[in-house]
Amino acid sequence: MRIYKTKLYRVDYKGTHGGSVDHIRGLVILESYPWIIEAVANGEIELTKVD
């Protein structure tokens, strides 16, 4: 999946981190949360583009 800096993404933790959902901009994911990208690759987190 390609992550765009200006787009908003829904991050579904699917049982990890309390099973919650966050909405985070692509730029923030790329710069501050690289572990989210690794978890998406491992299937632990679901990432969906919102806009």
PyMOL Python script that loads the backbone (N, CA, C, O; Angstrom):
from pymol import cmd

cmd.read_pdbstr("""\
ATOM      1  N   MET A   1       0.851  -1.182   0.000  1.00  0.00           N
ATOM      2  CA  MET A   1       0.000   0.000   0.000  1.00  0.00           C
ATOM      3  C   MET A   1       0.891   1.238   0.000  1.00  0.00           C
ATOM      4  O   MET A   1       1.878   1.307   0.733  1.00  0.00           O
ATOM      5  N   ARG A   2       0.542   2.179  -0.803  1.00  0.00           N
ATOM      6  CA  ARG A   2       1.272   3.442  -0.854  1.00  0.00           C
ATOM      7  C   ARG A   2       0.632   4.432   0.118  1.00  0.00           C
ATOM      8  O   ARG A   2      -0.591   4.564   0.162  1.00  0.00           O
ATOM      9  N   ILE A   3       1.458   5.124   0.892  1.00  0.00           N
ATOM     10  CA  ILE A   3       0.971   6.089   1.870  1.00  0.00           C
ATOM     11  C   ILE A   3       1.262   7.497   1.359  1.00  0.00           C
ATOM     12  O   ILE A   3       2.415   7.852   1.113  1.00  0.00           O
ATOM     13  N   TYR A   4       0.217   8.287   1.204  1.00  0.00           N
ATOM     14  CA  TYR A   4       0.345   9.660   0.739  1.00  0.00           C
ATOM     15  C   TYR A   4       0.393  10.603   1.931  1.00  0.00           C
ATOM     16  O   TYR A   4      -0.366  10.439   2.886  1.00  0.00           O
ATOM     17  N   LYS A   5       1.274  11.585   1.880  1.00  0.00           N
ATOM     18  CA  LYS A   5       1.482  12.505   3.000  1.00  0.00           C
ATOM     19  C   LYS A   5       0.247  13.336   3.329  1.00  0.00           C
ATOM     20  O   LYS A   5      -0.006  13.618   4.500  1.00  0.00           O
ATOM     21  N   THR A   6      -0.519  13.730   2.328  1.00  0.00           N
ATOM     22  CA  THR A   6      -1.644  14.645   2.542  1.00  0.00           C
ATOM     23  C   THR A   6      -2.958  13.941   2.847  1.00  0.00           C
ATOM     24  O   THR A   6      -3.935  14.607   3.191  1.00  0.00           O
ATOM     25  N   LYS A   7      -3.015  12.623   2.733  1.00  0.00           N
ATOM     26  CA  LYS A   7      -4.265  11.888   2.935  1.00  0.00           C
ATOM     27  C   LYS A   7      -4.448  11.498   4.395  1.00  0.00           C
ATOM     28  O   LYS A   7      -3.485  11.384   5.153  1.00  0.00           O
ATOM     29  N   LEU A   8      -5.707  11.298   4.767  1.00  0.00           N
ATOM     30  CA  LEU A   8      -6.059  10.866   6.110  1.00  0.00           C
ATOM     31  C   LEU A   8      -6.275   9.354   6.082  1.00  0.00           C
ATOM     32  O   LEU A   8      -6.897   8.825   5.161  1.00  0.00           O
ATOM     33  N   TYR A   9      -5.759   8.669   7.092  1.00  0.00           N
ATOM     34  CA  TYR A   9      -5.867   7.221   7.160  1.00  0.00           C
ATOM     35  C   TYR A   9      -6.536   6.798   8.450  1.00  0.00           C
ATOM     36  O   TYR A   9      -6.333   7.401   9.504  1.00  0.00           O
ATOM     37  N   ARG A  10      -7.344   5.744   8.347  1.00  0.00           N
ATOM     38  CA  ARG A  10      -7.976   5.128   9.516  1.00  0.00           C
ATOM     39  C   ARG A  10      -7.083   3.972   9.920  1.00  0.00           C
ATOM     40  O   ARG A  10      -6.812   3.077   9.119  1.00  0.00           O
ATOM     41  N   VAL A  11      -6.626   3.993  11.164  1.00  0.00           N
ATOM     42  CA  VAL A  11      -5.739   2.963  11.686  1.00  0.00           C
ATOM     43  C   VAL A  11      -6.542   2.115  12.665  1.00  0.00           C
ATOM     44  O   VAL A  11      -6.918   2.582  13.739  1.00  0.00           O
ATOM     45  N   ASP A  12      -6.803   0.859  12.284  1.00  0.00           N
ATOM     46  CA  ASP A  12      -7.562  -0.071  13.117  1.00  0.00           C
ATOM     47  C   ASP A  12      -6.574  -1.058  13.734  1.00  0.00           C
ATOM     48  O   ASP A  12      -5.957  -1.861  13.033  1.00  0.00           O
ATOM     49  N   TYR A  13      -6.436  -0.985  15.058  1.00  0.00           N
ATOM     50  CA  TYR A  13      -5.421  -1.768  15.746  1.00  0.00           C
ATOM     51  C   TYR A  13      -5.782  -3.238  15.927  1.00  0.00           C
ATOM     52  O   TYR A  13      -4.935  -4.015  16.368  1.00  0.00           O
ATOM     53  N   LYS A  14      -7.012  -3.648  15.602  1.00  0.00           N
ATOM     54  CA  LYS A  14      -7.440  -5.051  15.578  1.00  0.00           C
ATOM     55  C   LYS A  14      -6.996  -5.858  16.801  1.00  0.00           C
ATOM     56  O   LYS A  14      -6.379  -6.912  16.653  1.00  0.00           O
ATOM     57  N   GLY A  15      -7.298  -5.381  17.985  1.00  0.00           N
ATOM     58  CA  GLY A  15      -6.994  -6.145  19.187  1.00  0.00           C
ATOM     59  C   GLY A  15      -5.710  -5.722  19.885  1.00  0.00           C
ATOM     60  O   GLY A  15      -5.596  -5.881  21.100  1.00  0.00           O
ATOM     61  N   THR A  16      -4.742  -5.188  19.147  1.00  0.00           N
ATOM     62  CA  THR A  16      -3.533  -4.672  19.781  1.00  0.00           C
ATOM     63  C   THR A  16      -3.796  -3.249  20.237  1.00  0.00           C
ATOM     64  O   THR A  16      -4.646  -2.574  19.658  1.00  0.00           O
ATOM     65  N   HIS A  17      -3.117  -2.788  21.220  1.00  0.00           N
ATOM     66  CA  HIS A  17      -3.264  -1.429  21.744  1.00  0.00           C
ATOM     67  C   HIS A  17      -4.716  -1.135  22.125  1.00  0.00           C
ATOM     68  O   HIS A  17      -5.202  -0.024  21.918  1.00  0.00           O
ATOM     69  N   GLY A  18      -5.396  -2.119  22.674  1.00  0.00           N
ATOM     70  CA  GLY A  18      -6.768  -1.923  23.126  1.00  0.00           C
ATOM     71  C   GLY A  18      -7.818  -2.082  22.042  1.00  0.00           C
ATOM     72  O   GLY A  18      -9.003  -1.882  22.312  1.00  0.00           O
ATOM     73  N   GLY A  19      -7.428  -2.431  20.832  1.00  0.00           N
ATOM     74  CA  GLY A  19      -8.386  -2.629  19.753  1.00  0.00           C
ATOM     75  C   GLY A  19      -9.081  -1.359  19.309  1.00  0.00           C
ATOM     76  O   GLY A  19     -10.227  -1.402  18.860  1.00  0.00           O
ATOM     77  N   SER A  20      -8.409  -0.241  19.428  1.00  0.00           N
ATOM     78  CA  SER A  20      -9.025   1.040  19.107  1.00  0.00           C
ATOM     79  C   SER A  20      -8.800   1.436  17.649  1.00  0.00           C
ATOM     80  O   SER A  20      -8.155   0.722  16.882  1.00  0.00           O
ATOM     81  N   VAL A  21      -9.352   2.596  17.291  1.00  0.00           N
ATOM     82  CA  VAL A  21      -9.225   3.144  15.940  1.00  0.00           C
ATOM     83  C   VAL A  21      -8.751   4.586  16.057  1.00  0.00           C
ATOM     84  O   VAL A  21      -9.249   5.345  16.889  1.00  0.00           O
ATOM     85  N   ASP A  22      -7.786   4.961  15.222  1.00  0.00           N
ATOM     86  CA  ASP A  22      -7.297   6.339  15.148  1.00  0.00           C
ATOM     87  C   ASP A  22      -7.409   6.826  13.718  1.00  0.00           C
ATOM     88  O   ASP A  22      -7.457   6.031  12.779  1.00  0.00           O
ATOM     89  N   HIS A  23      -7.448   8.140  13.563  1.00  0.00           N
ATOM     90  CA  HIS A  23      -7.372   8.759  12.244  1.00  0.00           C
ATOM     91  C   HIS A  23      -6.112   9.617  12.234  1.00  0.00           C
ATOM     92  O   HIS A  23      -5.983  10.551  13.026  1.00  0.00           O
ATOM     93  N   ILE A  24      -5.179   9.294  11.330  1.00  0.00           N
ATOM     94  CA  ILE A  24      -3.873   9.931  11.317  1.00  0.00           C
ATOM     95  C   ILE A  24      -3.505  10.313   9.883  1.00  0.00           C
ATOM     96  O   ILE A  24      -3.760   9.546   8.954  1.00  0.00           O
ATOM     97  N   ARG A  25      -2.912  11.483   9.697  1.00  0.00           N
ATOM     98  CA  ARG A  25      -2.437  11.920   8.382  1.00  0.00           C
ATOM     99  C   ARG A  25      -1.229  11.078   7.955  1.00  0.00           C
ATOM    100  O   ARG A  25      -0.448  10.631   8.794  1.00  0.00           O
ATOM    101  N   GLY A  26      -1.090  10.874   6.673  1.00  0.00           N
ATOM    102  CA  GLY A  26       0.005  10.083   6.134  1.00  0.00           C
ATOM    103  C   GLY A  26       1.375  10.617   6.511  1.00  0.00           C
ATOM    104  O   GLY A  26       2.286   9.835   6.786  1.00  0.00           O
ATOM    105  N   LEU A  27       1.538  11.923   6.530  1.00  0.00           N
ATOM    106  CA  LEU A  27       2.824  12.526   6.892  1.00  0.00           C
ATOM    107  C   LEU A  27       3.219  12.155   8.317  1.00  0.00           C
ATOM    108  O   LEU A  27       4.385  11.862   8.582  1.00  0.00           O
ATOM    109  N   VAL A  28       2.264  12.165   9.227  1.00  0.00           N
ATOM    110  CA  VAL A  28       2.531  11.818  10.619  1.00  0.00           C
ATOM    111  C   VAL A  28       2.911  10.342  10.739  1.00  0.00           C
ATOM    112  O   VAL A  28       3.814   9.990  11.497  1.00  0.00           O
ATOM    113  N   ILE A  29       2.222   9.486   9.994  1.00  0.00           N
ATOM    114  CA  ILE A  29       2.555   8.059  10.009  1.00  0.00           C
ATOM    115  C   ILE A  29       3.983   7.850   9.523  1.00  0.00           C
ATOM    116  O   ILE A  29       4.749   7.111  10.143  1.00  0.00           O
ATOM    117  N   LEU A  30       4.342   8.491   8.427  1.00  0.00           N
ATOM    118  CA  LEU A  30       5.671   8.303   7.853  1.00  0.00           C
ATOM    119  C   LEU A  30       6.779   8.850   8.740  1.00  0.00           C
ATOM    120  O   LEU A  30       7.841   8.237   8.845  1.00  0.00           O
ATOM    121  N   GLU A  31       6.553   9.987   9.377  1.00  0.00           N
ATOM    122  CA  GLU A  31       7.612  10.626  10.160  1.00  0.00           C
ATOM    123  C   GLU A  31       7.647  10.186  11.616  1.00  0.00           C
ATOM    124  O   GLU A  31       8.730  10.068  12.189  1.00  0.00           O
ATOM    125  N   SER A  32       6.506   9.943  12.225  1.00  0.00           N
ATOM    126  CA  SER A  32       6.473   9.707  13.672  1.00  0.00           C
ATOM    127  C   SER A  32       6.136   8.272  14.071  1.00  0.00           C
ATOM    128  O   SER A  32       6.485   7.846  15.172  1.00  0.00           O
ATOM    129  N   TYR A  33       5.471   7.526  13.206  1.00  0.00           N
ATOM    130  CA  TYR A  33       5.015   6.188  13.580  1.00  0.00           C
ATOM    131  C   TYR A  33       5.432   5.127  12.558  1.00  0.00           C
ATOM    132  O   TYR A  33       4.568   4.484  11.961  1.00  0.00           O
ATOM    133  N   PRO A  34       6.726   4.931  12.345  1.00  0.00           N
ATOM    134  CA  PRO A  34       7.146   3.903  11.370  1.00  0.00           C
ATOM    135  C   PRO A  34       6.759   2.487  11.800  1.00  0.00           C
ATOM    136  O   PRO A  34       6.675   1.591  10.960  1.00  0.00           O
ATOM    137  N   TRP A  35       6.524   2.276  13.096  1.00  0.00           N
ATOM    138  CA  TRP A  35       6.115   0.950  13.573  1.00  0.00           C
ATOM    139  C   TRP A  35       4.736   0.566  13.052  1.00  0.00           C
ATOM    140  O   TRP A  35       4.425  -0.620  12.946  1.00  0.00           O
ATOM    141  N   ILE A  36       3.901   1.560  12.724  1.00  0.00           N
ATOM    142  CA  ILE A  36       2.581   1.270  12.154  1.00  0.00           C
ATOM    143  C   ILE A  36       2.747   0.595  10.791  1.00  0.00           C
ATOM    144  O   ILE A  36       2.027  -0.351  10.473  1.00  0.00           O
ATOM    145  N   ILE A  37       3.685   1.076   9.998  1.00  0.00           N
ATOM    146  CA  ILE A  37       3.928   0.496   8.669  1.00  0.00           C
ATOM    147  C   ILE A  37       4.367  -0.955   8.794  1.00  0.00           C
ATOM    148  O   ILE A  37       3.910  -1.806   8.031  1.00  0.00           O
ATOM    149  N   GLU A  38       5.244  -1.248   9.741  1.00  0.00           N
ATOM    150  CA  GLU A  38       5.692  -2.625   9.967  1.00  0.00           C
ATOM    151  C   GLU A  38       4.543  -3.518  10.424  1.00  0.00           C
ATOM    152  O   GLU A  38       4.431  -4.664   9.989  1.00  0.00           O
ATOM    153  N   ALA A  39       3.686  -2.988  11.306  1.00  0.00           N
ATOM    154  CA  ALA A  39       2.554  -3.764  11.807  1.00  0.00           C
ATOM    155  C   ALA A  39       1.533  -4.036  10.701  1.00  0.00           C
ATOM    156  O   ALA A  39       0.911  -5.099  10.683  1.00  0.00           O
ATOM    157  N   VAL A  40       1.356  -3.096   9.790  1.00  0.00           N
ATOM    158  CA  VAL A  40       0.459  -3.302   8.643  1.00  0.00           C
ATOM    159  C   VAL A  40       1.008  -4.421   7.764  1.00  0.00           C
ATOM    160  O   VAL A  40       0.250  -5.275   7.302  1.00  0.00           O
ATOM    161  N   ALA A  41       2.312  -4.422   7.531  1.00  0.00           N
ATOM    162  CA  ALA A  41       2.945  -5.466   6.717  1.00  0.00           C
ATOM    163  C   ALA A  41       2.794  -6.845   7.364  1.00  0.00           C
ATOM    164  O   ALA A  41       2.690  -7.853   6.666  1.00  0.00           O
ATOM    165  N   ASN A  42       2.784  -6.887   8.701  1.00  0.00           N
ATOM    166  CA  ASN A  42       2.640  -8.148   9.431  1.00  0.00           C
ATOM    167  C   ASN A  42       1.181  -8.556   9.613  1.00  0.00           C
ATOM    168  O   ASN A  42       0.912  -9.658  10.092  1.00  0.00           O
ATOM    169  N   GLY A  43       0.237  -7.697   9.244  1.00  0.00           N
ATOM    170  CA  GLY A  43      -1.178  -8.002   9.370  1.00  0.00           C
ATOM    171  C   GLY A  43      -1.753  -7.733  10.751  1.00  0.00           C
ATOM    172  O   GLY A  43      -2.871  -8.158  11.042  1.00  0.00           O
ATOM    173  N   GLU A  44      -1.016  -7.037  11.608  1.00  0.00           N
ATOM    174  CA  GLU A  44      -1.477  -6.751  12.964  1.00  0.00           C
ATOM    175  C   GLU A  44      -2.382  -5.522  13.020  1.00  0.00           C
ATOM    176  O   GLU A  44      -3.206  -5.394  13.924  1.00  0.00           O
ATOM    177  N   ILE A  45      -2.226  -4.621  12.054  1.00  0.00           N
ATOM    178  CA  ILE A  45      -2.995  -3.378  12.003  1.00  0.00           C
ATOM    179  C   ILE A  45      -3.566  -3.228  10.596  1.00  0.00           C
ATOM    180  O   ILE A  45      -2.917  -3.579   9.611  1.00  0.00           O
ATOM    181  N   GLU A  46      -4.786  -2.702  10.514  1.00  0.00           N
ATOM    182  CA  GLU A  46      -5.416  -2.454   9.216  1.00  0.00           C
ATOM    183  C   GLU A  46      -5.380  -0.942   8.951  1.00  0.00           C
ATOM    184  O   GLU A  46      -5.785  -0.146   9.798  1.00  0.00           O
ATOM    185  N   LEU A  47      -4.901  -0.566   7.788  1.00  0.00           N
ATOM    186  CA  LEU A  47      -4.778   0.839   7.408  1.00  0.00           C
ATOM    187  C   LEU A  47      -5.666   1.090   6.197  1.00  0.00           C
ATOM    188  O   LEU A  47      -5.545   0.403   5.183  1.00  0.00           O
ATOM    189  N   THR A  48      -6.564   2.079   6.299  1.00  0.00           N
ATOM    190  CA  THR A  48      -7.509   2.396   5.230  1.00  0.00           C
ATOM    191  C   THR A  48      -7.460   3.888   4.933  1.00  0.00           C
ATOM    192  O   THR A  48      -7.489   4.704   5.854  1.00  0.00           O
ATOM    193  N   LYS A  49      -7.386   4.254   3.656  1.00  0.00           N
ATOM    194  CA  LYS A  49      -7.381   5.674   3.265  1.00  0.00           C
ATOM    195  C   LYS A  49      -8.803   6.222   3.385  1.00  0.00           C
ATOM    196  O   LYS A  49      -9.751   5.633   2.866  1.00  0.00           O
ATOM    197  N   VAL A  50      -8.939   7.363   4.079  1.00  0.00           N
ATOM    198  CA  VAL A  50     -10.254   7.967   4.298  1.00  0.00           C
ATOM    199  C   VAL A  50     -10.557   9.015   3.233  1.00  0.00           C
ATOM    200  O   VAL A  50     -11.633   8.986   2.636  1.00  0.00           O
ATOM    201  N   ASP A  51      -9.631   9.941   2.984  1.00  0.00           N
ATOM    202  CA  ASP A  51      -9.868  10.963   1.938  1.00  0.00           C
ATOM    203  C   ASP A  51      -8.674  11.168   1.080  1.00  0.00           C
ATOM    204  O   ASP A  51      -8.708  11.987   0.161  1.00  0.00           O
TER     205      ASP A  51
END
""", "prot")
cmd.dss("prot")
cmd.show_as("cartoon", "prot")
cmd.util.cbc("prot")
cmd.orient("prot")
